[in-house]
Amino acid sequence: MGTWDIGPFDNDTAADFGGDLDDAAMEERESMIRSVLERAVNPARELDAPDAERAVAAAALVAAQHPDGEPTCSVYGPAEPIPALPSTLRRLSVDALDQVVSEPSELAELWGDTPDGPKWRQGITRLRDVLDPPVPPQEEALFDV
């Protein structure tokens, strides 16, 4: 089927990643998520679509544990619990999401050619903003002094 919607687990690759997490022992799940994010941050060459799709799914799992995050309620995401993830994964998730939407990212290129591309980018931005909230303008002015 490939990709059926814009959500983090709305594609075959991410859904398979969710299944792999379910099949793994609880103590292995954090390292699997970390590995996926690290692979996206440091691609050997162009970030290919499957690695980017897994990275978006992993970042969504990290964001879901943030107080401002939304649960990953997709029926295609992991059904088994995810252990408490360290806050250090937030920065790694942000870096991975930045790679996903930057050149050269095969996934960004593929979404750029579709009518839903802008909605997909908004979803990535929402995830990123949970993980690394933007500084409000009034607070930003305090740092400019």
Phi, psi and chi 1 to 4 in degrees:
 res  aa     phi    psi   chi1   chi2   chi3   chi4
   1 MET       -  -34.5 -178.0 -175.4  -93.3      -
   2 GLY    85.4 -109.9      -      -      -      -
   3 THR  -121.2  131.9  -61.3      -      -      -
   4 TRP  -119.3  -10.9   51.4   87.6      -      -
   5 ASP  -163.8 -175.6 -153.4  -10.2      -      -
   6 ILE   -95.4   -3.8   62.4  170.1      -      -
   7 GLY   -69.3  162.8      -      -      -      -
   8 PRO   -58.7  -29.7  -22.7   31.2      -      -
   9 PHE  -111.9   18.8  -74.7   95.3      -      -
  10 ASP   -92.6   43.3  -67.2  -17.1      -      -
  11 ASN  -154.6  158.3   59.2   74.9      -      -
  12 ASP   -58.1  -43.1  -73.3  -22.0      -      -
  13 THR   -63.3  -47.6  -55.9      -      -      -
  14 ALA   -67.9  -38.4      -      -      -      -
  15 ALA   -62.8  -40.3      -      -      -      -
  16 ASP   -64.1  -38.8  -71.2  -14.1      -      -
  17 PHE   -61.7  -42.8  175.2   59.6      -      -
  18 GLY   -59.1  -41.9      -      -      -      -
  19 GLY   -65.7  -38.9      -      -      -      -
  20 ASP   -62.7  -39.6  -67.9  -16.7      -      -
  21 LEU   -63.6  -41.5  -73.2  167.3      -      -
  22 ASP   -61.7  -36.7  -76.0  -17.8      -      -
  23 ASP   -77.4  -18.3  -67.5  -18.7      -      -
  24 ALA   -83.1  155.5      -      -      -      -
  25 ALA   -66.7  149.7      -      -      -      -
  26 MET   -51.1  -43.0  178.0   69.0   90.7      -
  27 GLU   -71.7  -10.4   62.4  -87.5    6.6      -
  28 GLU   -93.9  -16.0  -64.7  173.1   -9.3      -
  29 ARG   -65.7  -42.2  -65.9  176.1 -169.1  158.9
  30 GLU   -60.4  -45.5  176.6 -169.4  -27.5      -
  31 SER   -66.5  -31.2   66.6      -      -      -
  32 MET   -66.3  -43.0  -69.7  172.7   67.5      -
  33 ILE   -64.7  -45.3  -68.7  167.0      -      -
  34 ARG   -59.8  -44.3 -178.1 -179.1  -57.4  -80.9
  35 SER   -61.3  -41.6  -65.8      -      -      -
  36 VAL   -62.6  -43.6  162.4      -      -      -
  37 LEU   -67.6  -42.3  -65.4  168.7      -      -
  38 GLU   -63.4  -38.9  -72.6  173.2  -15.6      -
  39 ARG   -62.5  -37.0 -174.8  172.7  176.3  128.0
  40 ALA   -72.7  -35.2      -      -      -      -
  41 VAL   -71.3  -35.1  168.9      -      -      -
  42 ASN  -122.9   64.1  -60.1  -54.5      -      -
  43 PRO   -68.0  146.9   26.8  -32.9      -      -
  44 ALA   -63.8  -29.1      -      -      -      -
  45 ARG  -153.3 -143.5   52.8 -172.4 -171.6  -74.7
  46 GLU   -53.8  138.3  174.0 -174.8   82.0      -
  47 LEU   -71.3  113.3  179.8   59.2      -      -
  48 ASP   -79.3  161.0   67.5   13.4      -      -
  49 ALA   -58.9  -46.2      -      -      -      -
  50 PRO   -60.6  -42.0  -25.9   35.5      -      -
  51 ASP   -64.6  -37.9  -75.8  -16.0      -      -
  52 ALA   -68.2  -40.2      -      -      -      -
  53 GLU   -63.8  -41.2  -70.8  168.6  -27.5      -
  54 ARG   -65.4  -39.1  -79.3 -172.3  -74.6  -85.6
  55 ALA   -64.1  -41.0      -      -      -      -
  56 VAL   -63.1  -42.5  170.6      -      -      -
  57 ALA   -63.6  -44.0      -      -      -      -
  58 ALA   -63.0  -43.4      -      -      -      -
  59 ALA   -62.8  -36.0      -      -      -      -
  60 ALA   -65.2  -35.7      -      -      -      -
  61 LEU   -67.9  -38.6  -67.1  170.7      -      -
  62 VAL   -66.3  -46.2  174.2      -      -      -
  63 ALA   -63.3  -32.8      -      -      -      -
  64 ALA   -63.5  -24.0      -      -      -      -
  65 GLN   -89.8   -6.0  -68.5 -170.5   -0.3      -
  66 HIS   -77.7  145.7 -173.0  -78.9      -      -
  67 PRO   -56.1  -29.6  -22.5   29.3      -      -
  68 ASP   -95.0    2.5  -64.8  -29.8      -      -
  69 GLY   -81.0  161.9      -      -      -      -
  70 GLU  -102.9  143.3  -63.2  178.1   14.9      -
  71 PRO   -64.9  149.7   15.9  -20.7      -      -
  72 THR   -84.7   90.2   52.9      -      -      -
  73 CYS   -92.2    5.0   59.6      -      -      -
  74 SER   -60.9  139.0  170.2      -      -      -
  75 VAL   -67.8  -11.4  -64.7      -      -      -
  76 TYR   -96.3   -8.9  -58.5  105.7      -      -
  77 GLY   -79.1 -179.3      -      -      -      -
  78 PRO   -62.8  138.0    4.9   -5.9      -      -
  79 ALA   -90.7  -26.8      -      -      -      -
  80 GLU   -83.4  154.0  -62.9  -62.6  -41.5      -
  81 PRO   -64.3  149.1   -2.3    5.6      -      -
  82 ILE  -101.7  133.6  -61.5  -62.8      -      -
  83 PRO   -65.1  163.6   25.6  -33.0      -      -
  84 ALA   -59.3  124.6      -      -      -      -
  85 LEU   -95.9  142.6  -60.2  171.0      -      -
  86 PRO   -67.6  148.9   23.1  -29.1      -      -
  87 SER   -63.9  -19.5   61.1      -      -      -
  88 THR   -63.4  -21.6   55.2      -      -      -
  89 LEU   -72.1  -17.1  -75.0 -176.1      -      -
  90 ARG   -62.8  -49.8  -69.0  179.9 -168.7  159.8
  91 ARG   -62.0  -42.7  179.2   79.8 -110.9  160.1
  92 LEU   -62.2  -38.8 -173.4   58.4      -      -
  93 SER   -64.9  -42.5  -64.8      -      -      -
  94 VAL   -60.8  -45.7  167.3      -      -      -
  95 ASP   -62.3  -39.6  -67.8  -16.8      -      -
  96 ALA   -65.6  -44.6      -      -      -      -
  97 LEU   -62.9  -36.8  -68.4  173.1      -      -
  98 ASP   -61.1  -39.1  -72.6  -11.6      -      -
  99 GLN   -68.0  -37.6  -72.0  -68.7  -29.4      -
 100 VAL   -61.1  -37.0  166.1      -      -      -
 101 VAL   -97.7    0.7  -64.3      -      -      -
 102 SER  -100.8  164.0  -60.0      -      -      -
 103 GLU   -85.0  143.3  -71.4 -174.5   25.6      -
 104 PRO   -93.6  109.1   31.0  -29.0      -      -
 105 SER  -123.3  118.1  166.8      -      -      -
 106 GLU   -60.9  -38.2 -177.5 -178.0   27.4      -
 107 LEU   -66.3  -43.4 -172.8   59.3      -      -
 108 ALA   -61.3  -38.5      -      -      -      -
 109 GLU   -65.2  -43.7 -177.0  179.3  -40.6      -
 110 LEU   -64.1  -44.2  -68.5  169.3      -      -
 111 TRP   -69.0  -30.0  -84.2  108.3      -      -
 112 GLY   -63.5  -21.0      -      -      -      -
 113 ASP   -94.1   10.9  -67.4  -22.5      -      -
 114 THR  -121.5  156.4   69.6      -      -      -
 115 PRO   -63.6  -27.6  -16.9   25.0      -      -
 116 ASP   -86.9    2.0  -74.0  -27.9      -      -
 117 GLY   -53.3  -47.1      -      -      -      -
 118 PRO   -62.2  -38.3  -27.1   36.4      -      -
 119 LYS   -66.8  -37.8  -73.5 -175.1   -5.7 -173.6
 120 TRP   -62.5  -46.0  173.7   78.9      -      -
 121 ARG   -62.2  -37.6  -80.0 -169.1  177.3  -89.4
 122 GLN   -62.8  -38.3  -72.7  172.6  -15.0      -
 123 GLY   -64.1  -40.8      -      -      -      -
 124 ILE   -64.5  -42.3  -61.3  -64.7      -      -
 125 THR   -63.3  -39.8  -61.3      -      -      -
 126 ARG   -61.8  -44.6  -85.0 -167.0  -52.8  -82.0
 127 LEU   -60.3  -47.2  -84.1  177.5      -      -
 128 ARG   -61.2  -40.6 -167.3 -174.3 -172.9  -66.9
 129 ASP   -67.7  -29.4  -73.7  -10.8      -      -
 130 VAL   -69.5  -42.3  165.7      -      -      -
 131 LEU   -76.4  -30.0  -64.1  162.5      -      -
 132 ASP  -143.9   78.0 -173.8   26.8      -      -
 133 PRO   -57.9  139.2  -16.6   26.3      -      -
 134 PRO   -67.7  148.7   18.3  -23.9      -      -
 135 VAL   -76.2  125.7  176.4      -      -      -
 136 PRO   -60.6  146.8  -20.0   29.4      -      -
 137 PRO   -53.2  -41.2  -22.1   29.3      -      -
 138 GLN   -66.3  -35.6   62.8  -88.0   17.9      -
 139 GLU   -72.8  -36.5  -72.6 -177.9   31.1      -
 140 GLU   -60.4  -38.9 -168.3  172.9  -84.9      -
 141 ALA   -62.1  -32.3      -      -      -      -
 142 LEU   -64.6  -31.3  -65.3  174.1      -      -
 143 PHE   -82.1  -15.2  -63.1  113.1      -      -
 144 ASP   -81.9   -7.5  -69.3  -20.3      -      -
 145 VAL   -73.1      -  176.5      -      -      -
